[in-house]
């Protein structure tokens, strides 16, 4: 999950920081990628609108997901 995706979802860096109960400075320290623990928190708080890299990778590896892509 990219930090830019989180900011876009909440509309601004300040709103994202408020939603996560953290400072804007701390959010800046993430860099380009959201830390794994925060990814899970965001997935839960957004009701799946933002998905963690782990969830996305696991879903891609399921048999039903492979069939959707046309591979087996």
Contact map, one row per residue, 1 for C-alpha under 8 A:
111011000000000000000000000000001100001000000000011110000000000000000000
111111000000000000000000000000011100000000000000000000000000000000000000
111111100000000000000000000001111100000000000000000000000000000000000000
011111110000000000000000000000010000000000000000000000000000000000000000
111111111000000000000000000000000000000000000000010000000000000000000000
111111111100000100000000000000000000000000000000010000000000000000000000
001111111111101100000000000000000000000000000000000000000000000000000000
000111111111000000000000000000000000000000000000000000000000000000000000
000011111110000000000000000000000000000000000000000000000000000000000000
000001111111101100000000000000000000000000000000000000000000000000000000
000000111111101100000000000000000000000000000000000000000000000000000000
000000110111111100000000000000000000000000000000000000000000000000000000
000000100111111110000001001000000000000000000000000000000000000000000000
000000000001111111000001000000000000000000000000000000000000000000000000
000000100111111111100000000000000000000000000000000000000000000000000000
000001100111111111110000000000000000000000000000000000000000000000000000
000000000000111111111111001000000000000000000000000000000000000000000000
000000000000011111111110000000000000000000000000000000000000000000000000
000000000000001111111100000000000000000000000000000000000000000000000000
000000000000000111111100000000000000000000000000000000000000000000000000
000000000000000011111110000000000000000000000000000000000000000000000000
000000000000000011111111011000000000000000000000000000000000000000000000
000000000000000011001111111000000000000000000000000000000000000000000000
000000000000110010000111111100000000000000000000000000000000000000000000
000000000000000000000011111110000000000000000000000000000000000000000000
000000000000000000000111111111000000000000000000000000000000000000000000
000000000000100010000111111111000000000000000000000000000000000000000000
000000000000000000000001111111100000000000000000000000000000000000000000
000000000000000000000000111111100000000000000000000000000000000000000000
001000000000000000000000011111111110000000000000000000000000000000000000
001000000000000000000000000111111100000000000000000000000000000000000000
011100000000000000000000000001111100000000000000000000000000000000000000
111000000000000000000000000001111110000000000000000000000000000000000000
111000000000000000000000000001111111011000000000000000000000000000000000
000000000000000000000000000001001111111000000000000000000000000000000000
000000000000000000000000000000000111111100000000000110000000000000000000
000000000000000000000000000000000011111110000000000000000000000000000000
000000000000000000000000000000000111111111000000000000000000000000000000
100000000000000000000000000000000111111111100000001110000000000000000000
000000000000000000000000000000000001111111110000001100000000000000000000
000000000000000000000000000000000000111111111000000000000000000000000000
000000000000000000000000000000000000011111111100011100000000000000000000
000000000000000000000000000000000000001111111111111100000000000000000000
000000000000000000000000000000000000000111111111000000000000000000000000
000000000000000000000000000000000000000011111111000000000000000000000000
000000000000000000000000000000000000000001111111110000000000000000000000
000000000000000000000000000000000000000000111111110000000000000000000000
000000000000000000000000000000000000000000111111111000000000000000000000
000000000000000000000000000000000000000000100111111000000000000000000000
100011000000000000000000000000000000000001100111111100000000000000000000
100000000000000000000000000000000000001101100001111110110000000000000000
100000000000000000000000000000000001001101100000011111110000000000000000
100000000000000000000000000000000001001000000000001111111000000000000000
000000000000000000000000000000000000000000000000000111111100000000000000
000000000000000000000000000000000000000000000000001111111110000000000000
000000000000000000000000000000000000000000000000001111111111000000000000
000000000000000000000000000000000000000000000000000011111111100000000000
000000000000000000000000000000000000000000000000000001111111110000000000
000000000000000000000000000000000000000000000000000000111111110010000000
000000000000000000000000000000000000000000000000000000011111110011000000
000000000000000000000000000000000000000000000000000000001111111011000000
000000000000000000000000000000000000000000000000000000000111111111000000
000000000000000000000000000000000000000000000000000000000000111111100001
000000000000000000000000000000000000000000000000000000000000011111110000
000000000000000000000000000000000000000000000000000000000011111111111000
000000000000000000000000000000000000000000000000000000000001111111111111
000000000000000000000000000000000000000000000000000000000000001111111111
000000000000000000000000000000000000000000000000000000000000000111111110
000000000000000000000000000000000000000000000000000000000000000011111110
000000000000000000000000000000000000000000000000000000000000000001111111
000000000000000000000000000000000000000000000000000000000000000001111111
000000000000000000000000000000000000000000000000000000000000001001100111
